[in-house]
């Protein structure tokens, strides 16, 4: 771009900045939740080697559900039973099986140097077992994807299991409910699958994530049973499944350690999800801690601490066993050898985080039909001024991620943390779907909190990953909720992708590596800050002021064009 053109954009930018400032002084506060100290914008940058990434998962984007010899997964089964909203399925999804070069081009365009995706187990081993045969076309597909990434200077981060268990393993062995003893077959089968992936892709893949959010598989898949494989046993199913998943993870970790690490030099971790639990009143502090221990600690304590479940989980479940007249706890026990083999099996701590809940103490009424939710002895809710996204569970509470990162640092010995997912959904029919200001705000506020954790609290946070690169199959919600930086037209057989405004914002964020003092990007962010926090500078800094809901109009008409102008200058 010529100097004159960029100068005039700059002038436009300055003019718009002033305009924004004036507007922000006169808008009436929408919410009173802004805390001047806690929520202030931090200027500065992330460490130089900080990893910016975006993520997807096989079933959510690949489609090609039955090409070549791919076997069905438990999600194919569930979707084909019509259990998803609008009877949607992942049969075609974003068709990334065929369109992956376009996906890589989008990442390249955004300046991303990392991509987190998952491999579909039944696309590699159709039945889940290597001895029954390998689907060579599936193996080749991931080779092509990985090569395309490397050629474009993008590092692959590969998740081995993002919920799409081969249906045959569920039918033959009960999946992750397979008898939880030393000899359980599912651990070995997961180990074989992991070994095969290390063997075939480990020359190019240096970041491995064994499981994505085992909490979801355990509780929604084997406890409540609304997610695949739809096993409903809410008193015990989740504890047995989690037990097996932790042991399977440890197996895959040791296989890498023993057979591949020396030659390949990569890292292996697991990705855990957790909503931050904040006490509703000071009296609820223990309850909030218990909530986080039952959520995150369930998996993190064994893996990152001492090979065993958190103390509070064990004592709570032991008391419940007594109350329920059981001779053993519903929470299984690890043997001493298992504890040894589980402890320390994470080279990094993968974290998926989206939201926060307010926790109240609900101890200790005996429950007739106990389940994981009642076992925690807590109640959960949300503060009235927390804004909401399209997904019913997603409340926007940026400071929650900083608290959670601090908790992980303190509780698990200061590990290296990779934020492997964070993002916000819109309704499919939202008129502002391309001008997704709310998503820009979400990324702006949450990444700034991550930077506070990194630069102010010395948390070793090494990566931030946006969920998601593309709108995709949002599990039981089908295509009705969109998390993408890129819009995908699911009515178009060619599944055309279109960059949303948030992808332009994210590109700028990556290029600036945060919010450097004095940059045009940071000035833009400064002017958007109060709007994004649903409040006004007037409220925060004590001016008194006039008007209205003008803020949302202004966001549509000015904030996005201005950001695009900045992106042209930079
Ligand atoms: C999952 C993704 C999902 C996202 C939004 C995470 O729990 O890993 O697969 O799409 O949240 O719901």
Boltz pocket constraint, residues with backbone or C-beta under 6 A from the ligand:
constraints:
  - pocket:
      binder: B
      contacts: [[A, 57], [A, 60], [A, 212], [A, 213], [A, 216], [A, 273], [A, 352], [A, 421], [A, 467], [A, 473], [A, 474], [A, 475], [A, 483]]
      max_distance: 6.0
